[in-house]
Structure formats: C-alpha cells, structure tokens
Amino acid sequence: MPPRPRTSNRHAWFVLLSCLALALAGAVALASWPQEPDPVTNSTVDLLQARRKLGLAERSTFIPRPVLSTHELNAWLAAYQESRKDKPMGYGLLRYARLKTLSADITPSVITLSLTGVWGAVLVGNFRLGPWPFSLSIDGIPQRRQTGFGFAIKGGNIGHLPLPGPTAALPAMIFSDLLRPANKEHAVLDKITEFYLERHQVTLTLESHE
C-alpha cells in the first residue's frame, strides 16, 4: 500500500505556526505601545493631609484606621515617585528602567495602580539602545502577606496588552517590589494589616502599638 500523503499535515502545521507567529507579533506590539497616564492633579495640601493622617496613625496607641482619598493617595505616590526618579526600578533588566509617573484609582472592588517609565539607554559597544517608554498597570486588592506588601491579582496591562487574572503576575511583582519600603517615611506600608476599599477612598488598618 502506498504511503499516505502528508501534504495536508504540513499545510495544517504551517497555518498553525503562522497564526502563532502573528499572535506573538501582535502581543509584542501591544505591550510595546505604552498607555498615556491619566491626568492627575497633585496638590501640596493633599500630600500634607496624607502624611498627617499616616503620621498620626503610626503614633497612636490604639488600632488606627486612617482614610485616604484618591487625591491624597496620588499625592503621596507622586512624592514617592519623586524620591525614586533617579533610582533603578529593580534588578535584572529593570536596573536600566527609571520611573516617570505613579498613580492610583480606587473603586469598591479593586485598586488600579499605573506607572509609566523609560527603559535605557544602554550602550552596546558603539551602539546606543533606547530609551524606550513603557507603561504597566495592575488591578488588584492590596494585601499584607508574610513576605510583605502584595496584591490579590485581578488583571493588568503591559502597555496596551491586557493581562487577565494571574497572567498579570509580572507587573504585580514589579509594583510590590517598587512599593516595598525603602526608607523610614515609607515604612508605614509594613504596618498596614487591612484595606477597606470604597469609591475614591481606602481605609487602612495599621498594627497596634500596644
């Protein structure tokens, strides 16, 4: 009996690999296309209010529950971003990245954290690579874990590429590392035990000093 022709199988594999290549190219293009940050007005009054509330909460002798509005949280994040603007965003490839904007939006179900940054420029021999702008966002519920501050992931984005559910683990890890306390002022993050989300505000429970 003559062997069965394999032309149809080869054609099927070619179509499948072509579709996968197109999907990968599309994903890379979307991830490389950064989103513009939403306009956020950060006032000195909001920053002072946020620092006053957190400072009073840290010094209290009972279990405090400061309430931060979206404006106050964004003013605090902007000050945090300013303190890190000339520092690497992390390790590995992120040591070439610098943070440009950091903001949040609060709903009763999730906090959306967004950042924009620039990666590069890197000298490779006589060639200069970059800089390249990028953006990340994460939808999640902030949590206190044994390893520190983190998120229960609901989704996110790299650029315009949507990342549903657990596929947003990479940007969530970047945000967790970025918000890990780096000095005394931001050590308040390690004292937060609970988060209660409402529209445009979050109530924090800090550990007792008793």
C-alpha positions in Angstrom: 0.0 0.0 0.0 1.5 3.4 -0.9 2.2 5.8 2.0 -0.5 8.3 2.8 0.3 11.9 1.6 1.5 14.2 4.3 0.8 17.5 2.4 -2.3 18.3 4.3 -0.5 17.8 7.6 2.3 20.1 6.6 -0.2 22.7 5.5 -2.0 22.5 8.8 1.3 22.9 10.7 2.2 25.9 8.5 -1.1 27.6 9.2 -0.9 26.9 12.9 2.7 28.2 13.2 1.8 31.3 11.1 -1.1 32.1 13.4 1.1 31.7 16.5 3.7 34.0 15.0 1.1 36.6 14.1 -0.4 36.4 17.6 3.0 36.8 19.2 3.9 39.7 17.0 0.6 41.4 17.9 1.1 40.8 21.6 4.7 42.3 21.4 3.3 45.3 19.5 0.6 45.9 22.1 3.0 45.5 25.0 5.4 47.9 23.4 2.8 50.6 22.9 2.6 52.5 26.2 -0.6 54.0 27.6 -0.6 57.6 28.4 -1.0 58.3 32.1 -4.4 59.8 33.2 -4.1 63.5 34.2 -3.7 63.7 37.9 -3.6 66.9 39.9 -1.4 66.5 43.0 -1.6 69.4 45.5 0.7 70.1 48.4 -2.4 70.2 50.6 -3.3 66.6 49.7 0.2 65.5 50.3 0.3 67.1 53.7 -3.0 65.6 54.6 -1.9 62.1 53.7 1.3 62.5 55.7 -0.5 63.9 58.7 -3.0 61.0 58.7 -0.4 58.4 58.4 1.9 60.0 60.9 -0.9 60.3 63.5 -1.9 56.7 62.8 1.7 55.4 63.3 2.0 57.3 66.6 -1.4 56.2 68.0 -1.6 53.8 71.0 -4.8 52.1 69.6 -5.5 50.4 66.3 -5.9 53.3 63.9 -7.9 53.4 60.7 -6.8 56.4 58.6 -8.9 57.1 55.5 -7.1 58.2 52.4 -8.9 59.8 49.4 -7.7 59.1 45.8 -6.3 62.6 45.7 -4.3 62.1 48.9 -3.1 58.7 47.8 -2.0 60.1 44.5 -0.2 63.0 46.1 1.6 60.5 48.4 2.5 58.3 45.4 3.8 61.3 43.4 6.1 62.2 46.3 7.2 58.6 46.5 7.9 58.6 42.7 9.9 61.8 43.0 12.1 60.2 45.7 12.9 57.4 43.3 13.1 59.2 39.9 16.9 58.7 39.6 17.0 55.2 41.1 16.7 51.9 39.2 13.2 50.4 39.3 14.6 46.9 40.3 17.0 44.2 39.4 18.0 42.5 36.2 16.6 44.4 33.2 14.8 46.7 35.5 18.0 48.2 36.6 18.0 50.1 33.3 14.5 51.5 33.9 13.5 54.8 35.5 10.1 55.6 37.0 8.3 58.7 35.5 4.7 58.6 36.9 2.9 56.6 39.5 -0.8 56.9 40.2 -3.8 55.0 41.6 -7.6 54.8 41.1 -9.8 53.4 43.9 -13.1 51.6 43.4 -15.1 49.4 45.9 -13.7 46.2 44.2 -10.1 47.0 43.3 -7.3 49.5 43.3 -5.8 50.2 39.9 -2.1 51.1 40.1 -0.5 52.6 37.0 3.0 53.7 36.2 5.0 54.9 33.2 8.7 54.8 32.8 11.6 54.8 30.5 13.9 51.8 29.8 17.5 52.6 28.6 19.5 54.0 27.1 22.1 51.2 27.0 25.4 51.2 25.3 26.3 48.0 23.5 29.7 48.5 22.0 29.4 51.7 20.0 25.6 51.4 19.7 23.1 53.2 21.9 19.9 51.3 22.5 16.8 53.2 23.7 15.5 54.9 25.6 12.1 53.3 25.2 8.9 54.4 27.1 6.7 51.8 28.7 3.7 51.5 30.9 2.3 49.0 33.4 -0.9 48.7 35.3 -2.4 46.3 37.8 -5.9 45.7 39.1 -5.9 44.1 42.5 -6.8 44.0 46.1 -3.8 45.0 48.3 -2.9 42.5 51.0 -0.5 42.1 53.8 1.4 38.9 53.4 4.2 37.1 55.3 6.6 38.3 52.6 5.3 41.9 52.8 3.1 44.1 50.8 1.4 42.5 47.8 -1.8 42.1 45.7 -4.5 39.6 45.0 -4.3 39.9 41.3 -7.4 40.6 39.2 -5.7 41.6 36.0 -3.5 44.2 34.5 -1.8 45.6 31.4 1.7 45.8 29.9 1.3 48.8 27.5 -2.0 48.1 25.7 -1.7 44.4 26.1 -4.4 43.2 28.6 -3.4 40.5 31.1 -6.4 38.8 32.6 -6.2 37.2 36.1 -3.0 35.5 37.1 -1.2 36.4 33.8 -0.7 39.9 35.4 1.8 38.3 37.9 4.8 40.1 36.4 3.5 43.7 36.7 2.1 42.8 40.2 5.6 41.7 41.3 7.1 44.9 39.9 4.6 47.0 41.8 5.1 45.1 45.0 8.9 45.5 44.8 8.6 49.1 43.9 6.4 49.9 46.9 8.5 47.9 49.3 9.6 50.4 51.9 13.0 51.9 51.2 13.3 54.5 54.0 11.7 55.5 57.3 8.9 57.6 55.7 7.5 54.8 53.6 7.9 52.1 56.3 4.2 52.7 57.1 3.4 50.2 54.3 4.8 47.4 56.5 2.4 48.4 59.3 -0.8 48.1 57.3 -2.8 45.0 58.2 -6.1 45.5 56.4 -7.5 47.5 53.5 -11.2 48.5 53.1 -11.9 49.9 49.6 -14.7 52.4 48.8 -15.3 54.7 45.9 -12.4 57.1 45.7 -11.1 56.3 49.1 -9.4 53.5 51.1 -9.5 52.8 54.8 -6.3 51.4 56.3 -5.9 49.4 59.5 -2.4 49.7 61.0 -1.0 47.3 63.5 -1.4 48.2 67.2 1.5 49.7 69.1 0.3 48.3 72.4 
